Amino acid sequence: MCLPIISSYNMISCRISPLLVKLRPFQRFLSHQQTFVQMETTANNSNLDENILTKLDLTQVNLLKEECILIDRQDKKIGFASKKDCHLMSNINQGMLHRAFSVFLFNKDGDLLLQQRSKAKITYPEHWTNSCCSHPLNTESELDENDAIGIKRAAQRKLQHELGIPPAQVPLDDFCYLTRILYKASNVPDDGIFGEHEIDYILFIKKDVDIRVNQNEVKSYKYVSQKQLKDFVDSIEADGQGQRITPWFKLIVKNFIYKWWNDIDNLPKFTDHQYIHDHVNYM
């Protein structure tokens, strides 16, 4: 009973096999073509990168080699990539997401420190923003997620790098980690090349500090009261050709900052380490 079935199967196999043999060269051709296209695209992107980088500030270009922490939308580490790759819109549009932080430093009078990013910055040059904003790196000390200690170490490191603030003046234990915000934005001026896609840790700290700016990072700085900040942001929005603020800072000012600022000496009641505020579709 089984023999006819086996015979039929063999007959079908015999008829199909020559067809597969004829198709294999075509399949190999398609595979080679696909590989060629991928190699060509990679080469074009490499050339594009080199052409772009030669026109940028050398110090800032060297910083693009730093390794940022890649994460999913639940802020779970999934790998790492260079700062350059993390900020290319070609990668961002495919979902690449990295970890970041924003520091809001207040003096003892309760005024907020703002900085204006330097003209040399690759993203958002000469934009006003919060006290310090950057990324934890893919290092053992800054990957430590216990009480966001890795983020706080990165914040301490960058406050010194950008503003010359000695680490002893901003102890790790004095940072208050409030919450996280997910956002995405294109560079301004829009170059179609760079942008941001981050989960941003919000850190508040209230300290009087000594400032010596790194002019490659910071063009200027100032302390503002709540009213001064509101008037400043309103004036910028009214005059599109004047000064600018970074998209993450604008988002935080519009949605969060004043309720925290109003009760700055009682921040722990605002901490939310479970929820990630998704503002990707509201930028």
Salt bridges, closest charged atoms under 4 A:
ASP49 OD2 - LYS84 NZ 3.18
ASP75 OD1 - ARG99 NE 2.94
ASP75 OD2 - ARG180 NH1 2.96
GLU126 OE2 - LYS219 NZ 2.68
GLU142 OE2 - ARG157 NE 2.68
ASP144 OD2 - ARG153 NH1 3.71
GLU145 OE2 - ARG99 NH2 3.23
ASP147 OD2 - LYS152 NZ 3.32
GLU162 OE2 - LYS158 NZ 3.91
ASP174 OD2 - LYS207 NZ 2.79
GLU196 OE1 - HIS87 NE2 3.01
GLU196 OE1 - HIS98 NE2 3.71
GLU198 OE2 - HIS98 NE2 3.11
GLU198 OE2 - HIS135 NE2 3.10
GLU217 OE1 - LYS121 NZ 2.71
ASP231 OD2 - LYS227 NZ 2.71
GLU237 OE2 - LYS250 NZ 3.78
GLU237 OE1 - LYS254 NZ 3.23
ASP263 OD2 - LYS269 NZ 2.45
ASP265 OD1 - LYS206 NZ 3.18
ASP278 OD2 - ARG73 NH2 2.73
